[in-house]
Amino acid sequence: MKILFVTDLYPLNGETCAKALFYIVQEWKRQGHEVDVIKSNFIFNTLIRGRKICKQKIYNENGIKIYNLNFHTPFLFNVYNKLPKDFSLKNYDVIISHMPSGALMAQKLLKRDKIKYICAVHASDIVVLKDFKYSLYFRNKLKKAYLSADKIAARSPVLQKEIEQIIPSIEDKTFVAYSGLNDEILQKELKPKFFNEKTFQIATAASLIKRKNIDVIIKALKLCNRDDFHLTIMGDGNQKRNLEKLVKKLKLEKNITFAGKLSREDVFKNLSQSDIFVLLSDNETFGLAYLEAMAENNIIIAKKNDGIDGILKDGQNAFLINPNVIELKNCFEKIFSMNEKEIEIIKQNTIDTIKELTLSKAAQNYIKNIQ
C-alpha cells in the first residue's frame, strides 16, 4: 500500500517530540508499505511548543521521504504551491492525517484529488472540538474532516467513545488505532517481580509541564507519611523549577530524584528498577510510557477516563483514579499494603496485556481497518 501520512507530530532532523507516530510509520515501511510524510508546521504553534523550525525542503530520513512545509497561518494557504509540481495524491492509495493541523492540511490536498482518506483522533482534536476559542473557525473545519473521512482512527478506546458522542453520525466509521512497543522489547521472558524489601521504588516519565500533574504525585507521597519510598522523575520542562521548590518545601529531597531527560535506553533501565509507575496526565492521547513501564512489569497508576483507559482496567492490570492528591494517596497506600499473592496477580495481568500490544500488531491492525 502507498500511504501519504500528514501530521505535524513527526520528528525531523533530530527534533524532540513524541515518537509514537514515527514508530508506526517505520513499522509500516518494515512490513513492505511505501510511506511518504508531509510534516505540516504552523510556525506559531511550533514556537509555542518549544520545537525547532526546520528548513522547508524535502528530507529523507530512515528511508522515509518527508515534505517539511512551514506556514505562518493555519487558515490561508495553498499547499500545492509548496510541493513539487509533479506531486499528486493519485500516486497514493490512501492519505492519513494525524493531529488537527494534519487534518486541515489533508482537506487542502483533497480539494484537488480524491482518494481514500483516514482522519485520526488525538486528545488535542477533542480539545479543539470542545474549547470555545476554536468555535469560530477551526472546530467546523475539523468536523468537516471527520465527516468527509472514509474511516476515523481513534488513538484509544476513550477517544473513540468521545468522538462518537460529539459526532454520532460517524459511529460506523471508527476504529481504535493504538500504539505498540517494539517487538524486540517484548521478546524477553516476563515474570512478575516483587517489591524491594526496604524501599518502594516509584517512577514517572513525562515532560514536566502543568498538565502532567507531577505535583500531585509529590503531594500524595508526602501525605502517605512514610519514608520507605523513592520517586524517580524522568523528564524536563518548564515546571521543573517549581517542582524542585515543592520537593524542598515538603522536605522530600532524600526521597525524590530528578533524573532529567534520559535516552530511551536509560528510561527502560530506570523502569526495570522500579515497582510502581504513575502518570496522571490530563488530555493524554495514549502514552507509550505506560507500555514501557508495563514491559518492565511495574504496577501502573493512570488517570481514569483518559489516555490508556480501556487497555488498562482498574483493579485488574492497573489502578485508574482521578488526578487528585487524596485519591492518589489512597491508591499508594493500597499498593503498599498488598501481599505477594495480590502483587503477583495484578503483575501477571499486566504481562498478559502488554504481550498483545506489540508494534507489529498495532501497525497491522491499523492497515487492516483501512483496507
N, C-alpha and C positions, 0 to 999 in steps of 0.2 A: 504494500500500500504506500502511496506517495502522500505525505502529510505536510501541510503548512501549519506551523504552530505559532500562534500570535499571543505575545504576553510581554509585559514589562518586567515580570518576575523571573528573569533568566540571567544567570551570572555570565558576565562577559569581561574578558581581559583582566582576570583576577579580582573582579568586583565581589564584594561581600554581600550576599543576600541568601535567603532561604534556597536550598538546592533540591527540594522535592521534585519540582518540575524538570530540573536538569537531569535527575536520575531517571525519570520516566522516559524522557526523550532519548537518553543514551541507551536505555534498555530496548526501546523500540528499534533503534539502529542495530543493536546486537542481535535482535530477533529477525533482522532482514528487511525492515521497512526503511524507506527513504524519507528523511525528515529535514526540512528547512525551517528556520526560525525567523520571524520578524519580531524584533525587540522594539516595542513602541515606548519611547521615553518622552513623557511630557515634562519639560525642564523644571517647572515649578514643583511638581510632585517629587521629582528626583532629588532636588536640592533639600526639600523638607525632610525626606527620608535619610538624608546624610549620605547618599550614594554618589559615587563619582560619575561624571558625564563623559562617556567615551566618544571619540570622534565618529561622526556619521560616515559609515562606509560598510562594505561587506567584509565580514570576518569569517575565517574558517578555524574552528576550534573543536578538538576531539572528533574530527570527521563530520562536523555539522556546519552547514553554511548559515551564517547569521546576518540578516539585514538589520543593522543598527540605525534606527531612524529617530531623529530628535525633533521635537515640536515645541513651540512656545505656547501654544494654546491647544486644549483638547477639543475645541469646537470647530474652528475654521481651518481646514487644511485639505489639500488634495494629495493623498498618499502616493498616487501613481507618479507625481512629479518628483518624488524622492526615490523611486525604484528604477532599475534599469528599463530601458524602452521595450526590451523583449520579455519582460516579466508578465506572466498571465496565470490566473487561477486555473485555467484549463490544463495546466501542467500537473495539477494535483488531483487526488481523489477526494480529499476532504480538507477543510480548514477548521482548526480547533483553536478557540480563543479562551484564555485564562486571565482573570482579573478584569475589573471594569474598563480600564484603558484598552485592554486587548479586545474586548467585545466591541468597543467603539471603533477601533481600527478595523476589525473584521467587517463591520457594517459598511465602512467606507469602501473596502475592497469588493464586497459583494454587490455594490451598485453597478459594477461593470460586468462581472461574470457571475453566474450562479452555479455553485457546486454544493455538495453536502456540507452542512455546517453544524458543528458541535459547540455549544456555549457552556462553559464550566461555571460553577458557583463556588466562590470562596466566602469567607466571613466578611470580607470587605465589600462584596456585592450586596450582602444583606444590609450592611450599614448604609449603602447608597440608596437602597430601596426603602429604608425606614427613616433616615435622618432628614429632617425638614429642609436643611440647607441645600440638599440636592434636588428638591422637588421642582424647581423652575425649569430645569433642562435635563440634567444627567439622568435622573430617575426614569423619565419617559424613554430616553434613548436606550437605557439598559433593558427596560421591559420589552421594547421592540426587538432587541437582540434575542431574548429568550423566546418570544412568540414566533420569531422567524426561524429559529433553530430546528434542525431535524431531531436532535437529541440534546438533553440537558445533563451534564456530568457534574453531579454534586460531589464535593470533595469529602463528605462524611454523611452518615445517616442523619445526623442532626440538621445539616444544611439541606438535605433532600426534603425533610419534613417542613422546614421553614419556607423554602421556595415554593413548595406546593400549597402552603397556606396563603402565601402572598399572591400567587398567580395560580389559582386552582385549575385553570384550563390546560396547564402543561403536565398534569399528573401522569399521563400516559407516555410522556417522553423522557422522564427522569430515570437516572440510574446512579449508583454510587461508584465514583472513581477514586478509590482510596490509594494511599501511598503504601510503599513496602520497603523492607530492608533488603540490602544486597544479599543475595542467596548465600554467598560465601560466609557472611557473618553468622548465619544460622546453621552452618554445616557442623559446627562443633556440638558435642554432646551436652545437652542441657539437663541439669538436675537441680532440684530445689536446694538452695543453700540456706543455712540458718544464721541468725543474728550473731554479731560479735558479742562475746560473753561480757565484755566490760563496757563497751560503748556502742550505742545505736548510731550507725553511720547513715546520714541523710544527705541527699544530693538534690540540686536543682540546676537546670541548664537553660538559659534564656538570655535574650537581650535585656539589659537592666533598664527597662522603661516602665512607665507607670502601669500600663495595662497588664503587665505580667504579675503584679501583686506579690512581689518578693517580700515587701514589708509585712504582709500578712503572715508569711511563714515565720519570720523573725519574731514577731509579737506573740504568735501562738506558742512557739517553743519557750519563750520566756514565761508564759502563763502555766506551762507544764510544771514549773518549779522543781526542776531536777537538773543534775549536772552530768548525767551519763549519756550525753549525745554530742555529736559533732555534725555540723551542717557545712557542706562544701557548695559554694555558689559559683557556678561556671558561667562566664559571660561578662559583657561590658556594656555600658550605655550611659545615658545622661542622668540616671538616677543613682549611679554608683556612690557618689559622694554623700548623698542623703542617706543611703542605706548604711554606709560606713559610720555615719554620725549616729544613726539609730542603734547600731550594734554597740557602739561605745556608750551611749546613754543607758542602755539596758544592761551594761556590764557583761556582755557575752563575747568579748574578744577571744577568750580561750576556747570557746565552743563553736565559733563560726570563722570560716576561711573564705576569703575572696580569691578564687583561683585565676580570675581574669579570663580573657578569651583564649580558648585552647584549640589545638588541632583536633580533628575528629578522632584520631588515634588516642590522644590524651583524654578526651571525653570518655571514650569507652574504658580506658584504664581506670578513671575515677569511678565510673559506674560499676565496674567489676568489684570494687572495694566497698560499695555502699549497699545498705539494706533496704532503704526506702527512697523512692524518687517522688518528689512533689512539684507540681506545676499547676497553678490555678489561673491561667491567663484568661482575660476577657477577649471575646471575639477570636478565639483560636480556630483556624481552619481545620487542622487535623493534628499536626505536631509529630514530626519524626522523632523528637526527643523522647516521647513516650515509648515508641517502638524500640529505640536504642536501649532505654532503661529496662524494658521487658526482656530484651535479648540477654541482658546481664542479670536477669532474674531478681529484679527489685520489686518490692511491693509498691504499687502505683497509687498515688493520690492525685486525682484530677478534678476539674470543675464539672459539676452536674449540668446536663443540658447544653453542652458546648463541645467543640472540638471532637475528641475521640469517643465521646459518649455514644454508645451503640455498639462499638467494638469492645469497649470496657463495660463491664456490668458490675454494679455496686454489690459488694459483699461476695462476689464470685471470683473475679480475676483482678479486682481493683477496689478502691474506695472512691466514690463520687460524692462531692459535697459542694455547698455554696461557698464562695471565696470570702469567708469572714473569719475573724480570729477565733471566736468561740467554737464554731463547727470544726475548724482545723485542730484546735487544741484537743477537743474531744476525740477526734479521729486519731491523732497521735497517741493519746492515752490508751485508746482501744488496741492499737497495734502493739504498743509497748507491753501490754498485758497478755498478748496472745501466747498460747502454749505451742510446743513444737508441732503437734498434730495440726493445729489450725494454720500455722505458718506453711506447713507442707502442702496442705490442700489448696490454699489460695495461690501459692507459687507454682504448683503443678498446673493449675488452671491457666495461669499466665503463660507458662511454657506452651501449653496446648494451643493457646490463642496465637502467639507470635509465630508459631510454625506455619500458620496459614497466611501470614502477612509478608510473604516474600515479594521482592521487586518484580521478579519474572511473572508471578501470578497476577500482580496488580496491573502490569503492562498488558498482559494477555486479556485480562478482564475488560480493560478499557477498550481495546481493539474489538473484542467480541461484541461488546454492546453497541459500537458504532457501525459494525458490519450488519 
